[in-house]
Amino acid sequence: QVQLVESGGGLVQAGGSLRLSCAASGRGANNYASWFRQAPGNEREFVARITWGGGITYYADSVRGRFTISRDILKNLVYLQMDSLKPEDTAVYYCARGRVPNSDDAHDYDYWGKGTQVTVSS
């Protein structure tokens, strides 16, 4: 089993930056790590993913060029650096781990954190 805990959320003005972290404990399927987000009234939305071993990244069109996903293998951490934040980025951000490659479908992920709130004011 893998336990995931997100941190780093908060309130920031439009144009600002935040860095989210996801700490993992336990042993399990960590082949692929992703960030999702969910705003009130919306479905869970894919944000970014990274392959654990190779560090290959992919981003949703809405965040590409503004967000950067990375990982620290030794510390078992995954990060989401968010720059040029917009009010529409406001959501609860979740990290997830799974075994399905190249997936932006939340149902393909096995382990989830409880989320961290990101609020971007205009």
Order of alpha helices (4+ residues) and beta strands (2+ residues): beta-beta-beta-beta-beta-beta-beta-beta-beta-beta-beta
